[in-house]
């Protein structure tokens, strides 16, 4: 996101829907979902409440759309590592871990949007909760697929361990309980990959 000093020129150049989402993201991340009203978003986006409701039926729908955009960034990271390391699932896993590690510094002051949103939205039927749950399920499937393609000794267990590490690193960074989280994350994921590495060749024969 652009800084506060540069934001006015950025806002002026964005179409209305993107201005609203841009403003909502900044405000939700900084102040929380429940603390931010639709009028505040309208003021920040230099538009009106009526304009917001033309694009988003409710505030809940706006929150859900914001989180879909965040989830799309993570899906793009999976796509990117698969493109960068075709046929090399172990490198794909490490590339995904690097993506998370490199994003940790921003979590130290903004927090993870998924973690923050889950804390604020206890209702499992809230549309934003459903977006998060769908995102997590998709992420789990793709990581399991990478572990399976890598012919790990126990793909399900390896994927679960890596997920614990990736998500735990984000929480630990957010609450400041552990230092050097990015470096530690990479070392642990490398250890998991190594420990679950199969000793079978591509045809199932012993190396």
VEXDREN-2710 file (C-alpha; in Angstrom, 1 decimal):
% VEXDREN-2710
k/r/px/py/pz
1/UNK/0.0/0.0/0.0
2/UNK/1.1/3.6/-0.6
3/UNK/2.2/5.7/2.3
4/UNK/-0.1/8.3/3.8
5/UNK/1.8/11.1/2.2
6/UNK/1.5/9.6/-1.3
7/UNK/-2.0/8.3/-1.0
8/UNK/-4.1/11.2/-2.2
9/UNK/-2.6/11.1/-5.7
10/UNK/-3.0/7.3/-5.8
11/UNK/-6.7/7.5/-4.7
12/UNK/-7.4/10.0/-7.4
13/UNK/-6.2/7.7/-10.1
14/UNK/-8.1/4.6/-9.0
15/UNK/-11.5/3.6/-10.3
16/UNK/-14.3/3.9/-7.6
17/UNK/-14.4/0.2/-6.7
18/UNK/-10.6/-0.1/-6.3
19/UNK/-10.6/3.1/-4.3
20/UNK/-13.0/1.6/-1.8
21/UNK/-11.1/-1.7/-1.5
22/UNK/-7.8/0.2/-1.2
23/UNK/-9.2/2.4/1.6
24/UNK/-10.9/-0.6/3.3
25/UNK/-7.7/-2.6/3.3
26/UNK/-5.7/0.2/4.9
27/UNK/-8.3/0.9/7.6
28/UNK/-9.1/-2.8/8.4
29/UNK/-5.4/-3.6/8.8
30/UNK/-4.7/-0.5/10.9
31/UNK/-7.8/-0.3/13.1
32/UNK/-9.7/-3.6/12.8
33/UNK/-12.8/-4.6/11.0
34/UNK/-15.4/-3.8/13.7
35/UNK/-13.8/-0.4/14.6
36/UNK/-14.2/0.9/11.0
37/UNK/-17.5/2.1/9.8
38/UNK/-18.7/2.4/6.2
39/UNK/-18.7/6.2/6.4
40/UNK/-15.0/6.2/7.5
41/UNK/-14.2/4.0/4.5
42/UNK/-16.1/6.4/2.2
43/UNK/-14.3/9.4/3.6
44/UNK/-10.9/7.7/3.1
45/UNK/-11.8/6.6/-0.4
46/UNK/-13.1/10.1/-1.3
47/UNK/-16.5/8.8/-2.1
48/UNK/-19.9/8.3/-0.5
49/UNK/-21.7/5.5/1.5
50/UNK/-24.2/5.3/-1.3
51/UNK/-21.3/4.6/-3.8
52/UNK/-19.9/1.9/-1.5
53/UNK/-23.3/0.1/-1.3
54/UNK/-23.6/0.3/-5.1
55/UNK/-20.5/-1.9/-5.3
56/UNK/-20.9/-3.9/-2.1
57/UNK/-24.3/-4.9/-0.8
58/UNK/-23.1/-4.8/2.8
59/UNK/-20.0/-4.1/4.8
60/UNK/-19.6/-7.8/5.4
61/UNK/-19.5/-8.3/1.6
62/UNK/-16.7/-5.7/1.4
63/UNK/-14.7/-7.5/4.1
64/UNK/-15.1/-10.8/2.3
65/UNK/-14.0/-9.2/-1.0
66/UNK/-10.9/-7.7/0.6
67/UNK/-9.9/-11.1/2.0
68/UNK/-10.5/-12.7/-1.4
69/UNK/-7.9/-10.3/-2.7
70/UNK/-5.5/-11.2/0.1
71/UNK/-6.1/-14.9/-0.5
72/UNK/-5.4/-14.4/-4.3
73/UNK/-1.9/-13.1/-3.4
74/UNK/-1.2/-16.4/-1.6
75/UNK/-2.5/-18.4/-4.5
76/UNK/-0.3/-16.4/-6.9
77/UNK/2.7/-17.4/-4.7
78/UNK/1.9/-21.1/-5.2
79/UNK/1.5/-20.5/-9.0
80/UNK/4.8/-18.6/-9.0
81/UNK/6.9/-21.2/-7.3
82/UNK/5.4/-24.0/-9.5
83/UNK/6.4/-21.9/-12.6
84/UNK/9.9/-21.1/-11.3
85/UNK/10.7/-24.7/-10.2
86/UNK/8.8/-27.0/-12.7
87/UNK/9.0/-30.6/-11.7
88/UNK/10.9/-29.7/-8.5
89/UNK/8.4/-29.9/-5.7
90/UNK/10.9/-29.7/-2.9
91/UNK/12.2/-26.3/-4.3
92/UNK/8.6/-25.3/-4.7
93/UNK/8.0/-25.9/-1.0
94/UNK/11.1/-23.9/0.0
95/UNK/10.1/-21.1/-2.4
96/UNK/6.7/-20.9/-0.7
97/UNK/8.4/-20.8/2.7
98/UNK/10.6/-17.9/1.5
99/UNK/7.5/-16.0/0.3
100/UNK/6.1/-16.3/3.9
101/UNK/9.5/-15.5/5.5
102/UNK/10.0/-12.4/3.4
103/UNK/6.5/-11.1/4.3
104/UNK/7.0/-11.5/8.0
105/UNK/8.4/-8.0/8.7
106/UNK/5.2/-6.4/7.6
107/UNK/3.3/-8.6/10.1
108/UNK/5.3/-7.2/13.0
109/UNK/3.2/-4.0/12.9
110/UNK/0.1/-4.9/10.8
111/UNK/-0.6/-8.4/11.7
112/UNK/-1.9/-11.3/9.5
113/UNK/-5.2/-10.2/8.0
114/UNK/-6.5/-13.8/8.3
115/UNK/-5.6/-14.1/12.0
116/UNK/-6.9/-10.7/12.8
117/UNK/-10.2/-11.3/10.9
118/UNK/-10.8/-14.7/12.6
119/UNK/-10.4/-13.0/16.0
120/UNK/-13.0/-10.4/15.1
121/UNK/-15.5/-12.6/13.3
122/UNK/-16.5/-15.5/15.6
123/UNK/-19.6/-16.3/13.5
124/UNK/-18.7/-19.3/11.3
125/UNK/-21.4/-18.2/8.9
126/UNK/-19.9/-14.8/8.2
127/UNK/-19.0/-14.6/4.5
128/UNK/-15.5/-13.5/5.4
129/UNK/-15.0/-16.6/7.6
130/UNK/-16.0/-18.7/4.7
131/UNK/-13.5/-17.0/2.4
132/UNK/-10.8/-17.7/5.0
133/UNK/-11.8/-21.3/5.4
134/UNK/-11.9/-21.9/1.7
135/UNK/-8.5/-20.3/1.3
136/UNK/-7.0/-22.4/4.1
137/UNK/-8.4/-25.6/2.5
138/UNK/-7.1/-24.7/-0.9
139/UNK/-3.7/-23.9/0.6
140/UNK/-3.6/-27.3/2.4
141/UNK/-4.5/-29.2/-0.8
142/UNK/-1.8/-27.5/-2.8
143/UNK/0.9/-28.0/-0.2
144/UNK/-0.1/-31.7/0.2
145/UNK/0.2/-32.0/-3.6
146/UNK/3.7/-30.7/-3.5
147/UNK/4.7/-33.1/-0.7
148/UNK/3.1/-36.0/-2.6
149/UNK/4.9/-35.1/-5.8
150/UNK/8.1/-34.9/-3.8
151/UNK/7.5/-38.6/-2.9
152/UNK/7.9/-37.8/0.8
153/UNK/7.7/-40.7/3.2
154/UNK/4.5/-39.3/4.7
155/UNK/3.1/-36.4/2.6
156/UNK/0.2/-35.7/4.9
157/UNK/2.3/-35.4/8.0
158/UNK/4.9/-33.3/6.2
159/UNK/2.3/-30.9/4.9
160/UNK/0.8/-30.6/8.4
161/UNK/4.2/-29.9/9.9
162/UNK/5.0/-27.3/7.3
163/UNK/1.7/-25.6/7.8
164/UNK/2.2/-25.5/11.6
165/UNK/5.6/-23.8/11.0
166/UNK/4.4/-21.3/8.4
167/UNK/1.3/-20.2/10.4
168/UNK/3.2/-20.4/13.7
169/UNK/5.9/-18.1/12.4
170/UNK/3.3/-15.5/11.4
171/UNK/1.7/-15.6/14.9
172/UNK/5.0/-15.4/16.6
173/UNK/6.1/-12.5/14.5
174/UNK/2.8/-10.7/15.2
175/UNK/3.1/-11.1/18.9
176/UNK/6.8/-10.6/19.1
177/UNK/7.5/-13.8/21.1
178/UNK/10.3/-15.1/18.9
179/UNK/13.1/-13.2/17.1
180/UNK/14.6/-14.0/13.7
181/UNK/11.4/-15.7/12.7
182/UNK/12.2/-15.7/9.0
183/UNK/15.6/-17.4/9.4
184/UNK/14.2/-19.9/11.9
185/UNK/11.2/-20.7/9.6
186/UNK/13.5/-21.5/6.7
187/UNK/15.7/-23.8/8.7
188/UNK/12.8/-25.7/10.2
189/UNK/11.1/-26.2/6.8
190/UNK/14.4/-27.3/5.3
191/UNK/14.6/-29.8/8.2
192/UNK/11.1/-31.1/7.6
193/UNK/11.7/-31.6/3.9
194/UNK/15.0/-33.4/4.6
195/UNK/13.5/-35.6/7.3
196/UNK/10.5/-36.6/5.1
197/UNK/12.6/-37.0/1.9
198/UNK/12.0/-40.5/0.4
199/UNK/15.0/-42.7/-0.2
200/UNK/13.2/-44.1/-3.3
201/UNK/14.1/-43.1/-6.8
202/UNK/11.5/-41.9/-9.3
203/UNK/10.6/-45.5/-10.2
204/UNK/10.4/-46.7/-6.6
205/UNK/13.8/-48.4/-6.7
206/UNK/16.2/-47.9/-3.8
207/UNK/18.9/-45.2/-4.5
END
